[in-house]
Amino acid sequence: MNVTCISSSNILHQKEGTSYRICKMISDSLRSVNADIDLSIIELKNYDLSPCIGCGKCYETKRCSIDDNFNNIYNKLVDSDIVFIVSPHYAPIPAKLCMLLEKMEQITFLHWGKDNAYKSEMFGKIAGIISHGGGAKWALKSYKLMVNDTIANALDTIQIKVVPYNEDWKTGISLPVKNIIISDNNIFPIQEYDFNYLYSEIQNYIEKVIEFYNNY
């Protein structure tokens, strides 16, 4: 089984930000279930992506004519069985994740527009979505609406099936911060997470993703 986890954070000054640490938790949890899983983590902050310019050249090649970094990521996703997308809440999602999704959407939509029976290269793959942000548990439903649902809508266009967590959370899960510290010495608030709690929630979701994959 090939699994790719996308860490969507744009923050360069953090060696291991929260999105990346969640991807590591996903990797650890999956390998505790199956040691033979081939899992790769893609940190979007390390890729210089460009927005879609609507040139239409991808209709013939199914790849972007101006963005080899996108093509490298897309090729990796095409070769994956399961994709996890880990995203913080920005405005509402990070810019590079938006660039990635919009290009995959364009490649699929141009062909689907000509033939509604068209199946994309991502057809039949499944995805798990995990969002996180700077608010406590009460803010999670807003993160679901702005982050999870936004990503899930794009993945639906690409013909990827998002694994639900339950009836209320059909587009993945969202993880809260434990505490926010305001410091006079730092312009950014410090977000503290309970990583034991996060790992437990991630494990619960991964069990559902694996079950869904086995029955899909």
KAZIRA-V327753 format. One record per backbone hydrogen bond with DSSP energy under -0.5 kcal/mol. NH is the residue of the N-H (numbers start at 1). CO is the residue of the C=O. If there is no record, write none. Layout:
NH_CO ; NH_CO
//
This chain:
3_1 ; 3_38 ; 4_82 ; 5_40 ; 6_4 ; 6_84 ; 7_5 ; 7_42 ; 8_6 ; 8_86 ; 12_10 ; 15_13 ; 21_17 ; 22_18 ; 23_19 ; 24_20 ; 25_21 ; 26_22 ; 27_23 ; 28_24 ; 29_25 ; 30_26 ; 31_27 ; 32_28 ; 33_29 ; 33_30 ; 34_30 ; 37_34 ; 38_1 ; 39_37 ; 40_3 ; 42_5 ; 42_40 ; 43_41 ; 44_7 ; 44_42 ; 45_9 ; 46_43 ; 47_44 ; 49_47 ; 59_56 ; 60_57 ; 61_57 ; 62_58 ; 71_67 ; 72_68 ; 73_69 ; 74_70 ; 75_71 ; 76_72 ; 77_73 ; 78_74 ; 79_75 ; 80_77 ; 81_2 ; 82_2 ; 83_126 ; 84_4 ; 85_128 ; 86_6 ; 86_84 ; 87_85 ; 87_130 ; 89_132 ; 90_88 ; 90_92 ; 98_94 ; 99_95 ; 100_96 ; 101_97 ; 102_98 ; 103_99 ; 104_100 ; 105_101 ; 106_102 ; 107_103 ; 108_104 ; 109_105 ; 110_106 ; 111_107 ; 112_108 ; 113_109 ; 114_110 ; 114_111 ; 115_111 ; 118_115 ; 120_118 ; 123_120 ; 124_159 ; 125_122 ; 126_81 ; 127_161 ; 128_83 ; 130_85 ; 131_173 ; 132_87 ; 133_175 ; 139_136 ; 140_137 ; 142_139 ; 143_139 ; 144_140 ; 145_141 ; 146_142 ; 147_143 ; 148_143 ; 149_144 ; 151_147 ; 152_148 ; 153_149 ; 154_150 ; 155_151 ; 156_152 ; 157_153 ; 158_154 ; 159_156 ; 160_155 ; 161_125 ; 162_160 ; 163_127 ; 165_169 ; 166_169 ; 170_168 ; 172_169 ; 173_129 ; 175_131 ; 177_135 ; 178_192 ; 179_192 ; 181_190 ; 182_180 ; 183_181 ; 186_183 ; 190_181 ; 191_189 ; 192_179 ; 192_190 ; 195_193 ; 198_194 ; 199_195 ; 200_196 ; 201_197 ; 202_198 ; 203_199 ; 204_200 ; 205_201 ; 206_202 ; 207_203 ; 208_204 ; 209_205 ; 210_206 ; 211_207 ; 212_208 ; 213_209 ; 214_210 ; 215_211 ; 216_212 ; 216_213
//
